[in-house]
Amino acid sequence: MLDFRYAEDEEAFRKEVQGLLEELLPSDWLGADHNMWDQDESKEFYQFGLEIRRRLAARGWLGISWPKEYGGQGAPIMKQMILEEELYYRGVPGYDLQTFGVAGPLILQFGTDEQKKRLIPSIARGEVRWAIGISEPNAGSDFAAIQLSAIEGDCFVLNGQKIWQSAAHLADWCMVYARTDHDIPKHRGISCFLVDLKSPGVTMRPLRHLTGYRAFSQTSYDNVRVPKENILGEKNGGWKVATASFAFDRFCGLRYILDAKRELELLVQYCRETYINGQPMGKETSVRNRLAEMAIEIEVAHNLAHRLNWMVAREMPVTAGVCQLKVLGGNVFRHLADLGMRIVGLYAQLDEESKWAKLRGKMKHDYLTGVGVTIGAGTSEISKNTIATIGLGLPRG
């Protein structure tokens, strides 16, 4: 039987995290989603995220479950999950998935002792930010089709492009997947490199999200020299590293679900306070039914996330479950955004700057963001294929 209740010390930690967030966040904080893509070092919001990251680092929470010898606290993985859940639910900036959910754990799993000592402590202190370089202009969900090349000599020389790199223009380092052998099956000829983005030959072109914010970069690598000691894992072993990274995509699904949970609470409050023909909108049967259905959908998805965390804590296989959570989480977020647009109506199309905007324009932002949640970090179709093969034991299509 699964018991989702927190142990006494876990509950105490959860309340400690909540207390810090109450101290750090403004009283009218509605979550960072509306601004999260506006990633520019000159922006007040970005600086606010940096301050939060410093405060989390000061408590040792950025690498709370990582080994002490690398700057972590060696705490149980469940405390890390509690921290992530509280941060995602409140929409807190400064704790980015690429750095703390992917790069750090992968270096700990596949890195040499030298790499861990050199790179992990600065992550745990909140001093550096990482990006992930997988997708290319001609290789999206088909990861094995990447063509960015790495030629070996006294070092590795990288040439090619990556695209849709989330917030890469703010990152210090990048995990870049490159082809190191063209003469063997394509999924076996890939390696993962730890690349300093200040290296000569690295250039970026901004790509904007549907919301209008700079969310991504197209990054070019022109004769970028990478020391041999910066290969992560074995040469031609990048497929194994990437496969392990997909397990961390549970963070994506969880975030979508917690975003939807927070937004549902805002919609419920809106329906309590908004009157139509002298009656609160929340008395309208169709509105009540849709909100109730949404609450059920979110609760089911949240329970799946709890089950997945329970499995991770016990080191059980989670690949199929991660894919289930990502697909379900993306669908939940899109359904919530659609419901928000219907409830708020034409006002939902207004930007925050308009005096007529409701809920600070969050529903419009959520609706536009929802277009990409089934694409980012691998399409839902790829996830469904994985569920079918690994979860259901079906032959590959």
N, C-alpha and C positions, 0 to 999 in steps of 0.2 A: 504494500500500500504506500502510495506517495503521500508524504506529509510536507506541505508547503509552508508550514509555520516556521518562523525564524527561531533559532535557539536563543537563549537569554542574552548571550554576548553579541549575537548577530543583531538582535532587536535593539540593543543599546547602541551598536555602531550605526544602524540605520537612523536612529534619532539624533545621533551626533552629526551625521551628514546633513540631515534636514535642518538642524540648528545652524550649521555653518551657512547653508544656502539662504536661510531666512535673514541672516546677518548680511550676506553679500548682495542679494538681489533686491531691486527696488520693490516697494510694496505693491505697485501696479504692474509687476512683471507678468507678461502673458506668454513668455517663451520666446526663444530666439529665432524661430523659424522665418519670420518676415525679413530678418536682417542677416541670416546666417550665410547667405551667398555673397553679401556685400563685403568681400574679403579684400581689404585694402589697409595697409599699415597706417595710413593717415586717418582712418576712420575711428571715431570715438568708440564704436562698437567693438572693433578689433582690439583696441587697447584695453577695453573692459574684459575681453576674453583672456588677454595676457595676465591681467591682475588676478583673475580667478585661478588661472593655471599656477601662478606663483603661490597663491594661498593653498591650493591643493598639494603642491610640491612641498611646501613648508611642513605639512602634516605627514608627508611620506605616502600620500595616497595615490600618486600617479603610477607607481609601480608596487602597489600594496601587496600583491601576491608574488612578486618576483623575488629571487634569492637575495639575501642580505649582502652577499659579497659583491653584488653588482648595483647596489644602491636601493634595492627594494626592502620590503619589510618581512617577507617570508610568511605573510598571513594566508589563511585558507582561501581558496579560490572563491568561496561563497561571499566573502567580504568584498572582493572585487566586483562581483555581480551585483551586490547590493548598492555599491557606489555607482556603478554604471546605470542601474535602474533609476536611482534618484536623480542623477544628472540628466539623463535623457527625458525623464518625465517632466522635469522643470524647464527643459529646453535651455540648458546652461551652455554658454560658449566657452571655448578654451580647451575642451577635452575632445580632441579630434580622433576619429576612428582610425585613420591611416597610421598615426604615430603610436597610439597606445593600444589599439585593438589589433593591428596587423604587424607593423614593423618591429616593435619591441618583442612581442611573443615569437615572431619568426626568427629573429636573431638569437633569442634564448634557445630556441629549439634546434636550429641548424648551424648557428655560428660557432666559430672556434673560440677557445678560451680568450685569445687575444682580442677577437672582435667583440666579445661580450664585455671585457674589461674596458675597451676603448670606447664603445658606443652606448651601452645600456645606461651607465650612470648619468650621462647628460640628458637622456630621455627622462629618467626618473626625476631629475631635478627640474624638468620643464624648460630646458635651455635650447632644445632643438626640436624641429618639426620635420616630419617625413612625408613624402609623397610615394605613390605606387605607380610604376610605369608598366602597364600591361597592354592596353588597347592601342591599336595602330590604325591609320587611315583605311587599311585594307584587311584588318584583322580585329574584329570586335569580339563577339562571343566565341568565335573559333580561335581560341588561344594558341593552338598548335600552328596556326598560319602566320605567326609573327615573322617579320623579315629584318628587323633591326639587327645588324650584324656586330659580332665581337670577334676581331681577329687577334690571335695570340702571338706575341713576340716577347720582348722584355717586359711588356705589360699587355693588357687587353685594350684594343682601340675600337671604340663604338661609333657606328655610323647608322643613321636612320632617324625615324620619328616615332613619337608616342603622342596619343591624342586623348582628350577627355581626362586629363590628369587633374583630379580635384585639388584645388588650392595649391597647385605646384609652385606658383609664383611666390608663395609665402613659406615654402619649405626650404630646409637647409640640405637635406639628403633625399635620395630617391632609391627605391628598390626597382631596378631596371631589368626586365627580362629580355634577353637577347639571344640570337641564334649563334651558337658556337660550332655547329657542325651541320653542313648542308647535305651530307652524303649518307645519313642514317635516317630512319623514320622520324618524321618531323617533330613528333612530341618528345623524342629522345635527344634532340640536338639543341636543347634550350638550356641556358644557364641564367642564374640570378646574380646581379651585381649590385653592390652598395656604392652608389655614385654621389660624390660631393657635387651639388648643383652649382657651386661656384667655379667648377672646373672650366678651363678654356674650351670653347666649342659648344657649350650649352646655351641655347637661346630659346625664348618662349614667346608665343603669340597668344594673346588673351582670347578666350572663347566665352561667350555669355550664355547664361541660362535663359529659359523662356521668361523668367521673372524680370530679366534685364540686368541682373547682377553678374559680375565676373565670378564665375564658379570654377571654370576649368582653364587649362592651358593646352596648347599644342606645342610640344617640346621637341626641338631638333637637337640631335647629337652629331656633331661634325668633327670627326677625328678626336673624340674625347678619350683621353688616356686614363685608364683605371688600373691601379696597382693589382697584381695578382692576388695579394692578400685580401682584396675586397670582393672576392667571389664568395657568395653565400651557399654553403653546401658544396656538393661536388660539381666539377665541370660536367656539363650535359645533364645535370641533376635538377634543373630548374622546374621541370614538370612536377617533381615530388614536392618542392617548396611551394609552388603555386597551389597544388592540390591541398596541402595543409592549410594554406591561407584561406581557402574557401570555407573551411570550418569556422573561421572567425566571422564569416558573413552573418552569423546569428545576430551580431550587433545591428546589422541593417534591419532585419525583420523586427527585432525588439524595439528599435528606435521608431520605426513606423507605427508600431502598436501603441507605444507610450505617447507619441505625438497625437495619435487619434484619440487616446483616452483624455488627454489634456484638452484637446479641441472640443470633444463632446461635452465636457464640463462647461466650457465657455458657451456652447450652443444652448445647453439646458438653462443656464443663467440668463442668456439672452431671451429665451422663450418665456421665462418667468417675468422679465421686466418689460418686455415689449407688448404693447396693447394694440389690438385691432378691433375696431367697433366697440370699444369699451371693455373688451375682454382680453386677458393675457393670452398670448399666442399658444402657451402651453396647455390651454383648455381645448384647443382644436384637436379632434380625434386623429386625423391623419398625421398631424405633427407628433402627437404623443406616441403613436404607433411606430413611426419611423425612428424616433429617438430610442424607443424601447428595443427595437430590432437592432439598432446600432450598438446599444449597450450589451446585448447578448453576443453579438459578433466580436466585440472587443474583449469581452470576458473570456470567451472560448480561445481566442488567439493568445491572450495573456497567460492562460493556463498552459497552453502548448509551450510558451517561452519558459515558464517555470519548470515544466517537465524536462525541457532541454538543459536548463541549468543544472537540474538534479542529475542528469546523465553525465554532463561534463564534469561535475564535482566527483563523480565515481569512475571517471576515465572510461566511460562506455562509448562505443562508436556512435557518432552523431551526424555523419555526413547527410544521410537522407532527412533527418530531422531538421538540420539547418536549412536545407532547401525547402522543406515544408513551411518553416517559419518565415522564410524570406518571401515566398509566394503569397502566403496568407497575410503576412504583415503588409505587403504592398497593396493587396486587394482591399484590406481593411482601411488603409489610409485613403485610397482613392474613393471608396464608398463614403467615408466621412466627409471628404472634400466636396463630393457631389451633393450630399445632404446639406452641407453648410451653404452651398450656393443656392439651393432651392429654398431653404428657410429664410436666409437673409434677403434673397430676391435680387432686384436690380442694384441695390446698395452694395451687394457683394462684389460688383465689378469695379468699384472705386478704389483708388490707391489711398494709402494712409494719409496723404497730404490733403485730401479733400475733406472739407468740413462736414460732409454728409456721410463719410465712410463709417461703417459699423465694424466693431471688433478690430479696429486699426487696420483694416484691409487684409486680415489674415486669411479669410476664406478664398479670396482671389489668389493669394500666394499659394495656399495649399492646393487649389485646383490646378494651377500651372505646374507646381512641383510634382503633383501626382502623375502627370504624363510620363515622367521619367523614372518613377520608382520601380517599374517593371522592366527597366532596361539597365540601369546602373548596377555595377558589381555583378554583371552577368544577367542575361534576360531570363524572364520567367520560363520561357520555353526550354532553356538549358537546364534550369532547376528541375522542371518537370521530367525531363529525360533522366536526370540523375535519380529522382524519386522512383521512376519506373524501373531502372536497372538495378540500383543498389537497394532501394527500399522494397521493391516488389519482386525482384529477381527476374524481371523480363529480359529477353534478349535485346541487344542494342538495335535501334531502328536503322 
